[in-house]
Amino acid sequence: MAILLPQQYFSLAAGVGKSYYENLAGGINAAVTVQNDSAFPVDLVLTRVNAPVVTYSIPAFNSLTLSVNLLLVAALLATPAGPVFGYISIATSDF
C-alpha cells in the first residue's frame, strides 16, 4: 500500500538542518521529492538501513526526486551560503 504524506514547506536559515521524515521501525521504501525555490543550494540527507548516509545537493531553483529503499530519515540542510525555502514531499510504500 502506498501512502502520500502531506507536502511540507521548509524555510531554513543558513547552516540550519531539520528532519522531515523518520521511520525508526526498520525503514520503508519511499519516493522523496524536494523543490528548492530559493537562490541558494539545499542538501537532502538520506539515512537508510545498513547503508552509508547519502547527501544530494539541490541547486537554486531546481528539484530532485529519488526512489529510496529502506528509508530511515530524510532531512534537509541549508548550506552556509544562505537561507533556503521550498517544499519536500514523501510517498511511502510497503511492497
N, C-alpha and C positions, 0 to 999 in steps of 0.2 A: 504494500500500500504506500502511495506517495503522499507526502504532506508538504504543502507550500506554507512556510512560516510567513508571518506578516513582514512586509517590507520595512526596514529600519533605516531611518535617516541618521547620518552622522555629521558631527561638526567637532573637529578635534583641533586643539591648539598645537603649535609646532612642538614636536618631540613627545607628544602625548599618545598613549595607546589605550585601546579598550577592546574587551572581548564582546563579540556579538552572538556567539553560539557556543554552547558547551554541552557535550554528551559524556558524562562520567560513568556511563553504564557499559562501556566497552566499544564505543564507536558505532557509526552508522554511515551508510553510503549517502552522498549528498551532492547537489549541484550548488555552487556558490557564484553569485554574480555581484560585482562591485562596479558602481558607476561613480567615477571621480569627476565632480563638477567644478573643482577648484583649479587655481592656477599653479598648484604645486603637486608633486607626486605623493601618493599614499602607498604604504606597504600592506599587503594582505599576508598575514602569518597563519599558516595551517599546521596543526598538530594532528598526526594520525597514529593509529595503533601500530606499534613495532616499526616505526619509520622515523627518519630524521625530520625535524621541523623544517618546513619549506617556506620561503618568503618570496613573494612576487611583488615587484614594483609596478604600480599602475600610474602611467604618466598623466600629466594635467589634461583635463577634458577628454578622457578615454575611459573605456570599460573593459572588464575581463570576466569571462565565465569559465568555470572549471568544474569538472566532474571529479569527485574525490571519494576514494574507498576508505571506509572505516574512520571517518572524521571524528575527532575528539573535540578540538577547539578551532574556531575561526575568529581571528582578531584583526583589527586594523591599527596601524601605527603611522602617525604623521611624522614625516622627516623633519629635521631641524630647519629645512628650507623655508617652511611657513605653514600656516593653518590650512586644513583641508575640510571639505564638506561634500556630501553626495548621499548615496544610499547603498545598502547591502541587502541582498535577497538570498535566502537559503531554502532549498527544497530537499527534503529527505526522502529516502525510500528504504523499505525493508525487504528487498528482493534477495 
